[in-house]
Amino acid sequence: MIHYQTGSPATALSADDLKKTVFTALENMGEKQKALVIPPDYTRLPSRSGELTEYCWQYLGDKLTDVLPALGTHTHR
């Protein structure tokens, strides 16, 4: 299920673009009582998951009850 879509393989998203995208996607998902964010581990650093997690926290506030890093799910090459 796609809640929001932007960009392309040739598009570089700025921090503001990424934040707007996260906020729009979360808004489109509807009201939540609580949320869990599961970002990938450091082997996926280029994914910008740290920024995405921060934007989720900024949008959700106290409704973001936990962040569970997905540790050890990828091999580092």
N, C-alpha and C positions, 0 to 999 in steps of 0.2 A: 504494500500500500504506500503510495507516494503522497506525502502531505505538502511537499513543496519541492520545486526543482529549478535550478539555475545553473548557468555556466556550461562549460564544455571542456574537452581535453586541452583546448588551446586558450582557455580563460584562466587568468590569475585572479583569485578572489582576495580582496583586501580584508583586513581585520573587520572593517565596518560592513563590508559585503557579507562576510561570514556571520557576523552578529545578527544582521537583519534576516539572514536566511534561517538561523536557529530560532529567533524570536517568531518569525512567520510560521515555521513548521510547528512549533510548540503551540502557538495560538490556534492553528488549524486542527490540532489534535483535540482541542477542547479542554475544559476545566479538569484539573487533576487534584486529588486530595493529598497524594504523596507520590514521589518519584525516586527511582534508583537509576543512576548513570553507571554504565559499565564501559569505560574506555579501554582500548587495547594497551598492552604494555609498551615499554620503551622501544621494542623492535619495530614498532610502527610509528616512530617519531614524526616522519613526514606527513602523517595523517592530520596533524594539527588537533589531535584529540584533546590536548590540554586546553587549548583555546575554546573548543566546542564545549568541554565540560564547564569551564568558567562561565560561558554564555548561558548554559543551562541553569547554573546557580544564580546568575543575575536575573534571569527571567522567573525562575521558580521560587527563589528565596527559601523560606523555611519548609516549603513543600518538597524540596530536594532533601530527602532524609539520609541518603547514603550514596557514596561513590565506591564502587567495587572494581578496582583495576583487574583486568583479565590477565593475570600473571601466568607466565609459563605456557601460554597457549600457542606460541609461535617459536620456531627455531630461528636463531640469529645466523645469518649466512654471511 
